[in-house]
Amino acid sequence: MGTFSIWHWLIVLLIVVMVFGTKKLRNMGSDLGGAVKGFKDGMKDGGNKPDDGSAPVAGQVTASTPVVEKTTIDVEAKTKS
């Protein structure tokens, strides 16, 4: 009584297919697979250290990074009379 038999799982699967449809389930499966693959690739890439060791962490400001001065153009708007 504590475990479900194969017939219970088949009935649950049939109800899920009837509610969501096969196309929706296929899309969810491919989205989940893509997310898992992206996570694995991110974990693999995140474990590698930079070659030169001087690259700053994303969002971190260091003294060695040059400050780029942005220029703006002041304009005057004239009204039509």
PyMOL Python script that loads the backbone (N, CA, C, O; Angstrom):
from pymol import cmd

cmd.read_pdbstr("""\
ATOM      1  N   MET A   1       0.820  -1.186   0.000  1.00  0.00           N
ATOM      2  CA  MET A   1       0.000   0.000   0.000  1.00  0.00           C
ATOM      3  C   MET A   1       0.869   1.258   0.000  1.00  0.00           C
ATOM      4  O   MET A   1       0.417   2.309  -0.454  1.00  0.00           O
ATOM      5  N   GLY A   2       2.093   1.177   0.492  1.00  0.00           N
ATOM      6  CA  GLY A   2       2.953   2.342   0.570  1.00  0.00           C
ATOM      7  C   GLY A   2       3.573   2.733  -0.760  1.00  0.00           C
ATOM      8  O   GLY A   2       3.905   3.901  -0.961  1.00  0.00           O
ATOM      9  N   THR A   3       3.738   1.787  -1.671  1.00  0.00           N
ATOM     10  CA  THR A   3       4.348   2.097  -2.963  1.00  0.00           C
ATOM     11  C   THR A   3       3.285   2.059  -4.049  1.00  0.00           C
ATOM     12  O   THR A   3       2.266   1.380  -3.931  1.00  0.00           O
ATOM     13  N   PHE A   4       3.555   2.808  -5.109  1.00  0.00           N
ATOM     14  CA  PHE A   4       2.631   2.829  -6.231  1.00  0.00           C
ATOM     15  C   PHE A   4       3.048   1.776  -7.250  1.00  0.00           C
ATOM     16  O   PHE A   4       4.237   1.558  -7.484  1.00  0.00           O
ATOM     17  N   SER A   5       2.063   1.130  -7.847  1.00  0.00           N
ATOM     18  CA  SER A   5       2.360   0.134  -8.876  1.00  0.00           C
ATOM     19  C   SER A   5       2.514   0.842 -10.221  1.00  0.00           C
ATOM     20  O   SER A   5       2.318   2.053 -10.323  1.00  0.00           O
ATOM     21  N   ILE A   6       2.860   0.084 -11.229  1.00  0.00           N
ATOM     22  CA  ILE A   6       3.045   0.632 -12.561  1.00  0.00           C
ATOM     23  C   ILE A   6       1.728   1.196 -13.095  1.00  0.00           C
ATOM     24  O   ILE A   6       1.731   2.166 -13.853  1.00  0.00           O
ATOM     25  N   TRP A   7       0.610   0.597 -12.705  1.00  0.00           N
ATOM     26  CA  TRP A   7      -0.697   1.068 -13.180  1.00  0.00           C
ATOM     27  C   TRP A   7      -1.015   2.453 -12.634  1.00  0.00           C
ATOM     28  O   TRP A   7      -1.616   3.271 -13.331  1.00  0.00           O
ATOM     29  N   HIS A   8      -0.619   2.722 -11.398  1.00  0.00           N
ATOM     30  CA  HIS A   8      -0.837   4.061 -10.841  1.00  0.00           C
ATOM     31  C   HIS A   8      -0.061   5.106 -11.638  1.00  0.00           C
ATOM     32  O   HIS A   8      -0.593   6.170 -11.954  1.00  0.00           O
ATOM     33  N   TRP A   9       1.193   4.803 -11.963  1.00  0.00           N
ATOM     34  CA  TRP A   9       2.026   5.754 -12.705  1.00  0.00           C
ATOM     35  C   TRP A   9       1.522   5.948 -14.127  1.00  0.00           C
ATOM     36  O   TRP A   9       1.596   7.055 -14.660  1.00  0.00           O
ATOM     37  N   LEU A  10       1.013   4.895 -14.749  1.00  0.00           N
ATOM     38  CA  LEU A  10       0.456   5.022 -16.096  1.00  0.00           C
ATOM     39  C   LEU A  10      -0.798   5.901 -16.106  1.00  0.00           C
ATOM     40  O   LEU A  10      -0.992   6.696 -17.026  1.00  0.00           O
ATOM     41  N   ILE A  11      -1.633   5.762 -15.102  1.00  0.00           N
ATOM     42  CA  ILE A  11      -2.835   6.599 -15.004  1.00  0.00           C
ATOM     43  C   ILE A  11      -2.444   8.054 -14.780  1.00  0.00           C
ATOM     44  O   ILE A  11      -3.030   8.948 -15.392  1.00  0.00           O
ATOM     45  N   VAL A  12      -1.466   8.309 -13.918  1.00  0.00           N
ATOM     46  CA  VAL A  12      -0.994   9.675 -13.677  1.00  0.00           C
ATOM     47  C   VAL A  12      -0.415  10.269 -14.964  1.00  0.00           C
ATOM     48  O   VAL A  12      -0.692  11.424 -15.288  1.00  0.00           O
ATOM     49  N   LEU A  13       0.383   9.493 -15.698  1.00  0.00           N
ATOM     50  CA  LEU A  13       0.958   9.940 -16.960  1.00  0.00           C
ATOM     51  C   LEU A  13      -0.132  10.262 -17.975  1.00  0.00           C
ATOM     52  O   LEU A  13      -0.042  11.270 -18.676  1.00  0.00           O
ATOM     53  N   LEU A  14      -1.151   9.430 -18.062  1.00  0.00           N
ATOM     54  CA  LEU A  14      -2.261   9.665 -18.979  1.00  0.00           C
ATOM     55  C   LEU A  14      -2.999  10.955 -18.636  1.00  0.00           C
ATOM     56  O   LEU A  14      -3.362  11.714 -19.534  1.00  0.00           O
ATOM     57  N   ILE A  15      -3.223  11.208 -17.368  1.00  0.00           N
ATOM     58  CA  ILE A  15      -3.907  12.435 -16.952  1.00  0.00           C
ATOM     59  C   ILE A  15      -3.059  13.662 -17.272  1.00  0.00           C
ATOM     60  O   ILE A  15      -3.588  14.676 -17.726  1.00  0.00           O
ATOM     61  N   VAL A  16      -1.750  13.582 -17.040  1.00  0.00           N
ATOM     62  CA  VAL A  16      -0.855  14.704 -17.337  1.00  0.00           C
ATOM     63  C   VAL A  16      -0.847  14.994 -18.834  1.00  0.00           C
ATOM     64  O   VAL A  16      -0.877  16.157 -19.234  1.00  0.00           O
ATOM     65  N   VAL A  17      -0.807  13.961 -19.661  1.00  0.00           N
ATOM     66  CA  VAL A  17      -0.821  14.150 -21.115  1.00  0.00           C
ATOM     67  C   VAL A  17      -2.146  14.759 -21.556  1.00  0.00           C
ATOM     68  O   VAL A  17      -2.174  15.604 -22.450  1.00  0.00           O
ATOM     69  N   MET A  18      -3.237  14.336 -20.937  1.00  0.00           N
ATOM     70  CA  MET A  18      -4.541  14.885 -21.305  1.00  0.00           C
ATOM     71  C   MET A  18      -4.666  16.350 -20.899  1.00  0.00           C
ATOM     72  O   MET A  18      -5.300  17.133 -21.606  1.00  0.00           O
ATOM     73  N   VAL A  19      -4.073  16.725 -19.777  1.00  0.00           N
ATOM     74  CA  VAL A  19      -4.181  18.109 -19.305  1.00  0.00           C
ATOM     75  C   VAL A  19      -3.279  19.039 -20.111  1.00  0.00           C
ATOM     76  O   VAL A  19      -3.731  20.086 -20.575  1.00  0.00           O
ATOM     77  N   PHE A  20      -2.018  18.672 -20.283  1.00  0.00           N
ATOM     78  CA  PHE A  20      -1.050  19.569 -20.913  1.00  0.00           C
ATOM     79  C   PHE A  20      -0.927  19.356 -22.420  1.00  0.00           C
ATOM     80  O   PHE A  20      -0.654  20.314 -23.143  1.00  0.00           O
ATOM     81  N   GLY A  21      -1.115  18.166 -22.905  1.00  0.00           N
ATOM     82  CA  GLY A  21      -0.928  17.876 -24.324  1.00  0.00           C
ATOM     83  C   GLY A  21       0.517  17.508 -24.596  1.00  0.00           C
ATOM     84  O   GLY A  21       1.417  17.876 -23.841  1.00  0.00           O
ATOM     85  N   THR A  22       0.731  16.778 -25.682  1.00  0.00           N
ATOM     86  CA  THR A  22       2.069  16.284 -25.972  1.00  0.00           C
ATOM     87  C   THR A  22       3.010  17.387 -26.425  1.00  0.00           C
ATOM     88  O   THR A  22       4.201  17.344 -26.115  1.00  0.00           O
ATOM     89  N   LYS A  23       2.497  18.380 -27.156  1.00  0.00           N
ATOM     90  CA  LYS A  23       3.361  19.463 -27.637  1.00  0.00           C
ATOM     91  C   LYS A  23       3.900  20.287 -26.476  1.00  0.00           C
ATOM     92  O   LYS A  23       5.081  20.635 -26.453  1.00  0.00           O
ATOM     93  N   LYS A  24       3.043  20.597 -25.517  1.00  0.00           N
ATOM     94  CA  LYS A  24       3.466  21.383 -24.357  1.00  0.00           C
ATOM     95  C   LYS A  24       4.484  20.602 -23.530  1.00  0.00           C
ATOM     96  O   LYS A  24       5.463  21.178 -23.055  1.00  0.00           O
ATOM     97  N   LEU A  25       4.270  19.315 -23.355  1.00  0.00           N
ATOM     98  CA  LEU A  25       5.218  18.492 -22.593  1.00  0.00           C
ATOM     99  C   LEU A  25       6.556  18.392 -23.310  1.00  0.00           C
ATOM    100  O   LEU A  25       7.606  18.415 -22.668  1.00  0.00           O
ATOM    101  N   ARG A  26       6.528  18.280 -24.642  1.00  0.00           N
ATOM    102  CA  ARG A  26       7.768  18.206 -25.412  1.00  0.00           C
ATOM    103  C   ARG A  26       8.544  19.513 -25.293  1.00  0.00           C
ATOM    104  O   ARG A  26       9.766  19.496 -25.147  1.00  0.00           O
ATOM    105  N   ASN A  27       7.837  20.655 -25.355  1.00  0.00           N
ATOM    106  CA  ASN A  27       8.503  21.952 -25.210  1.00  0.00           C
ATOM    107  C   ASN A  27       9.103  22.114 -23.818  1.00  0.00           C
ATOM    108  O   ASN A  27      10.217  22.619 -23.677  1.00  0.00           O
ATOM    109  N   MET A  28       8.376  21.691 -22.794  1.00  0.00           N
ATOM    110  CA  MET A  28       8.902  21.786 -21.434  1.00  0.00           C
ATOM    111  C   MET A  28      10.127  20.900 -21.268  1.00  0.00           C
ATOM    112  O   MET A  28      11.083  21.279 -20.592  1.00  0.00           O
ATOM    113  N   GLY A  29      10.102  19.719 -21.883  1.00  0.00           N
ATOM    114  CA  GLY A  29      11.249  18.808 -21.798  1.00  0.00           C
ATOM    115  C   GLY A  29      12.479  19.381 -22.479  1.00  0.00           C
ATOM    116  O   GLY A  29      13.586  19.277 -21.951  1.00  0.00           O
ATOM    117  N   SER A  30      12.294  19.991 -23.656  1.00  0.00           N
ATOM    118  CA  SER A  30      13.451  20.564 -24.347  1.00  0.00           C
ATOM    119  C   SER A  30      13.969  21.797 -23.618  1.00  0.00           C
ATOM    120  O   SER A  30      15.177  22.030 -23.587  1.00  0.00           O
ATOM    121  N   ASP A  31      13.073  22.592 -23.030  1.00  0.00           N
ATOM    122  CA  ASP A  31      13.516  23.743 -22.238  1.00  0.00           C
ATOM    123  C   ASP A  31      14.304  23.300 -21.013  1.00  0.00           C
ATOM    124  O   ASP A  31      15.326  23.898 -20.674  1.00  0.00           O
ATOM    125  N   LEU A  32      13.830  22.262 -20.356  1.00  0.00           N
ATOM    126  CA  LEU A  32      14.526  21.742 -19.181  1.00  0.00           C
ATOM    127  C   LEU A  32      15.889  21.180 -19.566  1.00  0.00           C
ATOM    128  O   LEU A  32      16.872  21.394 -18.856  1.00  0.00           O
ATOM    129  N   GLY A  33      15.953  20.462 -20.687  1.00  0.00           N
ATOM    130  CA  GLY A  33      17.229  19.918 -21.151  1.00  0.00           C
ATOM    131  C   GLY A  33      18.221  21.023 -21.502  1.00  0.00           C
ATOM    132  O   GLY A  33      19.409  20.914 -21.199  1.00  0.00           O
ATOM    133  N   GLY A  34      17.732  22.090 -22.145  1.00  0.00           N
ATOM    134  CA  GLY A  34      18.604  23.218 -22.481  1.00  0.00           C
ATOM    135  C   GLY A  34      19.114  23.922 -21.237  1.00  0.00           C
ATOM    136  O   GLY A  34      20.266  24.355 -21.186  1.00  0.00           O
ATOM    137  N   ALA A  35      18.246  24.035 -20.227  1.00  0.00           N
ATOM    138  CA  ALA A  35      18.665  24.684 -18.984  1.00  0.00           C
ATOM    139  C   ALA A  35      19.724  23.855 -18.260  1.00  0.00           C
ATOM    140  O   ALA A  35      20.686  24.406 -17.724  1.00  0.00           O
ATOM    141  N   VAL A  36      19.553  22.553 -18.246  1.00  0.00           N
ATOM    142  CA  VAL A  36      20.538  21.676 -17.595  1.00  0.00           C
ATOM    143  C   VAL A  36      21.868  21.741 -18.335  1.00  0.00           C
ATOM    144  O   VAL A  36      22.927  21.788 -17.709  1.00  0.00           O
ATOM    145  N   LYS A  37      21.815  21.744 -19.677  1.00  0.00           N
ATOM    146  CA  LYS A  37      23.043  21.823 -20.467  1.00  0.00           C
ATOM    147  C   LYS A  37      23.753  23.157 -20.228  1.00  0.00           C
ATOM    148  O   LYS A  37      24.975  23.195 -20.080  1.00  0.00           O
ATOM    149  N   GLY A  38      22.985  24.253 -20.192  1.00  0.00           N
ATOM    150  CA  GLY A  38      23.572  25.558 -19.911  1.00  0.00           C
ATOM    151  C   GLY A  38      24.189  25.625 -18.528  1.00  0.00           C
ATOM    152  O   GLY A  38      25.242  26.234 -18.340  1.00  0.00           O
ATOM    153  N   PHE A  39      23.535  25.000 -17.558  1.00  0.00           N
ATOM    154  CA  PHE A  39      24.072  24.976 -16.196  1.00  0.00           C
ATOM    155  C   PHE A  39      25.379  24.199 -16.145  1.00  0.00           C
ATOM    156  O   PHE A  39      26.335  24.634 -15.503  1.00  0.00           O
ATOM    157  N   LYS A  40      25.428  23.053 -16.816  1.00  0.00           N
ATOM    158  CA  LYS A  40      26.658  22.251 -16.827  1.00  0.00           C
ATOM    159  C   LYS A  40      27.793  23.016 -17.507  1.00  0.00           C
ATOM    160  O   LYS A  40      28.923  23.016 -17.019  1.00  0.00           O
ATOM    161  N   ASP A  41      27.491  23.673 -18.639  1.00  0.00           N
ATOM    162  CA  ASP A  41      28.513  24.459 -19.329  1.00  0.00           C
ATOM    163  C   ASP A  41      28.994  25.618 -18.465  1.00  0.00           C
ATOM    164  O   ASP A  41      30.183  25.936 -18.448  1.00  0.00           O
ATOM    165  N   GLY A  42      28.073  26.244 -17.752  1.00  0.00           N
ATOM    166  CA  GLY A  42      28.446  27.338 -16.859  1.00  0.00           C
ATOM    167  C   GLY A  42      29.315  26.873 -15.710  1.00  0.00           C
ATOM    168  O   GLY A  42      30.252  27.565 -15.312  1.00  0.00           O
ATOM    169  N   MET A  43      29.009  25.712 -15.179  1.00  0.00           N
ATOM    170  CA  MET A  43      29.823  25.171 -14.087  1.00  0.00           C
ATOM    171  C   MET A  43      31.207  24.796 -14.596  1.00  0.00           C
ATOM    172  O   MET A  43      32.199  24.974 -13.888  1.00  0.00           O
ATOM    173  N   LYS A  44      31.281  24.281 -15.816  1.00  0.00           N
ATOM    174  CA  LYS A  44      32.571  23.900 -16.389  1.00  0.00           C
ATOM    175  C   LYS A  44      33.412  25.153 -16.657  1.00  0.00           C
ATOM    176  O   LYS A  44      34.604  25.180 -16.349  1.00  0.00           O
ATOM    177  N   ASP A  45      32.789  26.192 -17.232  1.00  0.00           N
ATOM    178  CA  ASP A  45      33.502  27.429 -17.532  1.00  0.00           C
ATOM    179  C   ASP A  45      33.820  28.219 -16.270  1.00  0.00           C
ATOM    180  O   ASP A  45      34.843  28.902 -16.217  1.00  0.00           O
ATOM    181  N   GLY A  46      32.982  28.142 -15.275  1.00  0.00           N
ATOM    182  CA  GLY A  46      33.199  28.888 -14.039  1.00  0.00           C
ATOM    183  C   GLY A  46      34.341  28.339 -13.215  1.00  0.00           C
ATOM    184  O   GLY A  46      34.913  29.068 -12.405  1.00  0.00           O
ATOM    185  N   GLY A  47      34.689  27.085 -13.393  1.00  0.00           N
ATOM    186  CA  GLY A  47      35.766  26.468 -12.632  1.00  0.00           C
ATOM    187  C   GLY A  47      37.140  26.835 -13.146  1.00  0.00           C
ATOM    188  O   GLY A  47      38.126  26.698 -12.423  1.00  0.00           O
ATOM    189  N   ASN A  48      37.223  27.300 -14.386  1.00  0.00           N
ATOM    190  CA  ASN A  48      38.523  27.663 -14.963  1.00  0.00           C
ATOM    191  C   ASN A  48      38.975  29.009 -14.440  1.00  0.00           C
ATOM    192  O   ASN A  48      38.182  29.944 -14.333  1.00  0.00           O
ATOM    193  N   LYS A  49      40.265  29.105 -14.111  1.00  0.00           N
ATOM    194  CA  LYS A  49      40.823  30.373 -13.653  1.00  0.00           C
ATOM    195  C   LYS A  49      41.359  31.137 -14.848  1.00  0.00           C
ATOM    196  O   LYS A  49      41.761  30.521 -15.835  1.00  0.00           O
ATOM    197  N   PRO A  50      41.377  32.465 -14.789  1.00  0.00           N
ATOM    198  CA  PRO A  50      41.939  33.231 -15.897  1.00  0.00           C
ATOM    199  C   PRO A  50      43.424  32.918 -16.081  1.00  0.00           C
ATOM    200  O   PRO A  50      44.128  32.591 -15.126  1.00  0.00           O
ATOM    201  N   ASP A  51      43.887  33.026 -17.337  1.00  0.00           N
ATOM    202  CA  ASP A  51      45.271  32.673 -17.648  1.00  0.00           C
ATOM    203  C   ASP A  51      46.266  33.617 -16.975  1.00  0.00           C
ATOM    204  O   ASP A  51      47.234  33.168 -16.361  1.00  0.00           O
ATOM    205  N   ASP A  52      46.026  34.933 -17.092  1.00  0.00           N
ATOM    206  CA  ASP A  52      47.014  35.873 -16.573  1.00  0.00           C
ATOM    207  C   ASP A  52      46.757  36.236 -15.103  1.00  0.00           C
ATOM    208  O   ASP A  52      47.643  36.775 -14.439  1.00  0.00           O
ATOM    209  N   GLY A  53      45.583  35.953 -14.603  1.00  0.00           N
ATOM    210  CA  GLY A  53      45.302  36.210 -13.198  1.00  0.00           C
ATOM    211  C   GLY A  53      45.044  37.668 -12.874  1.00  0.00           C
ATOM    212  O   GLY A  53      44.803  37.997 -11.713  1.00  0.00           O
ATOM    213  N   SER A  54      45.086  38.551 -13.859  1.00  0.00           N
ATOM    214  CA  SER A  54      44.886  39.968 -13.573  1.00  0.00           C
ATOM    215  C   SER A  54      43.509  40.464 -13.990  1.00  0.00           C
ATOM    216  O   SER A  54      43.220  41.652 -13.846  1.00  0.00           O
ATOM    217  N   ALA A  55      42.657  39.593 -14.498  1.00  0.00           N
ATOM    218  CA  ALA A  55      41.331  40.011 -14.932  1.00  0.00           C
ATOM    219  C   ALA A  55      40.459  40.274 -13.708  1.00  0.00           C
ATOM    220  O   ALA A  55      40.366  39.421 -12.825  1.00  0.00           O
ATOM    221  N   PRO A  56      39.817  41.443 -13.641  1.00  0.00           N
ATOM    222  CA  PRO A  56      38.974  41.737 -12.487  1.00  0.00           C
ATOM    223  C   PRO A  56      37.675  40.938 -12.544  1.00  0.00           C
ATOM    224  O   PRO A  56      37.223  40.534 -13.614  1.00  0.00           O
ATOM    225  N   VAL A  57      37.101  40.726 -11.397  1.00  0.00           N
ATOM    226  CA  VAL A  57      35.830  40.034 -11.289  1.00  0.00           C
ATOM    227  C   VAL A  57      34.761  40.955 -11.857  1.00  0.00           C
ATOM    228  O   VAL A  57      34.869  42.177 -11.746  1.00  0.00           O
ATOM    229  N   ALA A  58      33.741  40.383 -12.459  1.00  0.00           N
ATOM    230  CA  ALA A  58      32.686  41.184 -13.073  1.00  0.00           C
ATOM    231  C   ALA A  58      32.068  42.123 -12.036  1.00  0.00           C
ATOM    232  O   ALA A  58      31.681  41.688 -10.951  1.00  0.00           O
ATOM    233  N   GLY A  59      31.978  43.385 -12.366  1.00  0.00           N
ATOM    234  CA  GLY A  59      31.402  44.377 -11.471  1.00  0.00           C
ATOM    235  C   GLY A  59      32.399  44.964 -10.493  1.00  0.00           C
ATOM    236  O   GLY A  59      32.044  45.859  -9.726  1.00  0.00           O
ATOM    237  N   GLN A  60      33.623  44.493 -10.493  1.00  0.00           N
ATOM    238  CA  GLN A  60      34.629  44.970  -9.552  1.00  0.00           C
ATOM    239  C   GLN A  60      35.452  46.074 -10.223  1.00  0.00           C
ATOM    240  O   GLN A  60      35.909  45.917 -11.355  1.00  0.00           O
ATOM    241  N   VAL A  61      35.636  47.187  -9.516  1.00  0.00           N
ATOM    242  CA  VAL A  61      36.423  48.299 -10.035  1.00  0.00           C
ATOM    243  C   VAL A  61      37.786  48.258  -9.372  1.00  0.00           C
ATOM    244  O   VAL A  61      37.899  48.212  -8.147  1.00  0.00           O
ATOM    245  N   THR A  62      38.815  48.277 -10.199  1.00  0.00           N
ATOM    246  CA  THR A  62      40.169  48.259  -9.664  1.00  0.00           C
ATOM    247  C   THR A  62      40.903  49.504 -10.124  1.00  0.00           C
ATOM    248  O   THR A  62      40.455  50.194 -11.040  1.00  0.00           O
ATOM    249  N   ALA A  63      42.016  49.788  -9.497  1.00  0.00           N
ATOM    250  CA  ALA A  63      42.796  50.971  -9.839  1.00  0.00           C
ATOM    251  C   ALA A  63      43.474  50.830 -11.193  1.00  0.00           C
ATOM    252  O   ALA A  63      43.818  51.833 -11.818  1.00  0.00           O
ATOM    253  N   SER A  64      43.672  49.600 -11.654  1.00  0.00           N
ATOM    254  CA  SER A  64      44.371  49.403 -12.914  1.00  0.00           C
ATOM    255  C   SER A  64      43.477  49.633 -14.128  1.00  0.00           C
ATOM    256  O   SER A  64      43.976  49.772 -15.245  1.00  0.00           O
ATOM    257  N   THR A  65      42.154  49.673 -13.921  1.00  0.00           N
ATOM    258  CA  THR A  65      41.277  49.903 -15.056  1.00  0.00           C
ATOM    259  C   THR A  65      41.212  51.390 -15.361  1.00  0.00           C
ATOM    260  O   THR A  65      40.972  52.190 -14.457  1.00  0.00           O
ATOM    261  N   PRO A  66      41.420  51.781 -16.618  1.00  0.00           N
ATOM    262  CA  PRO A  66      41.383  53.200 -16.961  1.00  0.00           C
ATOM    263  C   PRO A  66      39.963  53.741 -16.917  1.00  0.00           C
ATOM    264  O   PRO A  66      39.008  53.045 -17.262  1.00  0.00           O
ATOM    265  N   VAL A  67      39.838  54.978 -16.493  1.00  0.00           N
ATOM    266  CA  VAL A  67      38.540  55.630 -16.429  1.00  0.00           C
ATOM    267  C   VAL A  67      38.307  56.321 -17.760  1.00  0.00           C
ATOM    268  O   VAL A  67      39.104  57.163 -18.173  1.00  0.00           O
ATOM    269  N   VAL A  68      37.229  55.974 -18.428  1.00  0.00           N
ATOM    270  CA  VAL A  68      36.905  56.560 -19.718  1.00  0.00           C
ATOM    271  C   VAL A  68      35.978  57.739 -19.459  1.00  0.00           C
ATOM    272  O   VAL A  68      34.921  57.596 -18.845  1.00  0.00           O
ATOM    273  N   GLU A  69      36.397  58.914 -19.942  1.00  0.00           N
ATOM    274  CA  GLU A  69      35.603  60.117 -19.739  1.00  0.00           C
ATOM    275  C   GLU A  69      34.651  60.270 -20.909  1.00  0.00           C
ATOM    276  O   GLU A  69      35.078  60.319 -22.063  1.00  0.00           O
ATOM    277  N   LYS A  70      33.363  60.347 -20.613  1.00  0.00           N
ATOM    278  CA  LYS A  70      32.368  60.490 -21.663  1.00  0.00           C
ATOM    279  C   LYS A  70      32.039  61.973 -21.824  1.00  0.00           C
ATOM    280  O   LYS A  70      31.935  62.715 -20.848  1.00  0.00           O
ATOM    281  N   THR A  71      31.881  62.371 -23.050  1.00  0.00           N
ATOM    282  CA  THR A  71      31.546  63.768 -23.315  1.00  0.00           C
ATOM    283  C   THR A  71      30.085  63.880 -23.686  1.00  0.00           C
ATOM    284  O   THR A  71      29.511  62.980 -24.299  1.00  0.00           O
ATOM    285  N   THR A  72      29.496  64.986 -23.309  1.00  0.00           N
ATOM    286  CA  THR A  72      28.108  65.248 -23.663  1.00  0.00           C
ATOM    287  C   THR A  72      28.037  66.519 -24.484  1.00  0.00           C
ATOM    288  O   THR A  72      28.929  67.363 -24.401  1.00  0.00           O
ATOM    289  N   ILE A  73      27.006  66.662 -25.259  1.00  0.00           N
ATOM    290  CA  ILE A  73      26.809  67.839 -26.084  1.00  0.00           C
ATOM    291  C   ILE A  73      25.605  68.589 -25.532  1.00  0.00           C
ATOM    292  O   ILE A  73      24.509  68.039 -25.428  1.00  0.00           O
ATOM    293  N   ASP A  74      25.819  69.835 -25.185  1.00  0.00           N
ATOM    294  CA  ASP A  74      24.731  70.667 -24.702  1.00  0.00           C
ATOM    295  C   ASP A  74      24.067  71.342 -25.895  1.00  0.00           C
ATOM    296  O   ASP A  74      24.738  71.949 -26.730  1.00  0.00           O
ATOM    297  N   VAL A  75      22.774  71.233 -25.964  1.00  0.00           N
ATOM    298  CA  VAL A  75      22.019  71.886 -27.030  1.00  0.00           C
ATOM    299  C   VAL A  75      20.917  72.714 -26.411  1.00  0.00           C
ATOM    300  O   VAL A  75      20.492  72.471 -25.281  1.00  0.00           O
ATOM    301  N   GLU A  76      20.462  73.692 -27.166  1.00  0.00           N
ATOM    302  CA  GLU A  76      19.393  74.570 -26.709  1.00  0.00           C
ATOM    303  C   GLU A  76      18.190  74.369 -27.605  1.00  0.00           C
ATOM    304  O   GLU A  76      18.299  74.452 -28.828  1.00  0.00           O
ATOM    305  N   ALA A  77      17.068  74.112 -27.016  1.00  0.00           N
ATOM    306  CA  ALA A  77      15.853  73.929 -27.813  1.00  0.00           C
ATOM    307  C   ALA A  77      15.166  75.265 -27.984  1.00  0.00           C
ATOM    308  O   ALA A  77      14.960  75.992 -27.012  1.00  0.00           O
ATOM    309  N   LYS A  78      14.810  75.590 -29.207  1.00  0.00           N
ATOM    310  CA  LYS A  78      14.113  76.836 -29.494  1.00  0.00           C
ATOM    311  C   LYS A  78      12.683  76.520 -29.828  1.00  0.00           C
ATOM    312  O   LYS A  78      12.390  75.516 -30.477  1.00  0.00           O
ATOM    313  N   THR A  79      11.789  77.382 -29.384  1.00  0.00           N
ATOM    314  CA  THR A  79      10.393  77.173 -29.679  1.00  0.00           C
ATOM    315  C   THR A  79      10.015  77.866 -30.962  1.00  0.00           C
ATOM    316  O   THR A  79      10.589  78.899 -31.306  1.00  0.00           O
ATOM    317  N   LYS A  80       9.073  77.319 -31.660  1.00  0.00           N
ATOM    318  CA  LYS A  80       8.620  77.887 -32.920  1.00  0.00           C
ATOM    319  C   LYS A  80       7.609  78.981 -32.625  1.00  0.00           C
ATOM    320  O   LYS A  80       6.698  78.781 -31.822  1.00  0.00           O
ATOM    321  N   SER A  81       7.754  80.109 -33.249  1.00  0.00           N
ATOM    322  CA  SER A  81       6.810  81.203 -32.983  1.00  0.00           C
ATOM    323  C   SER A  81       5.842  81.416 -34.116  1.00  0.00           C
ATOM    324  O   SER A  81       4.987  82.299 -34.041  1.00  0.00           O
TER     325      SER A  81
END
""", "prot")
cmd.dss("prot")
cmd.show_as("cartoon", "prot")
cmd.util.cbc("prot")
cmd.orient("prot")
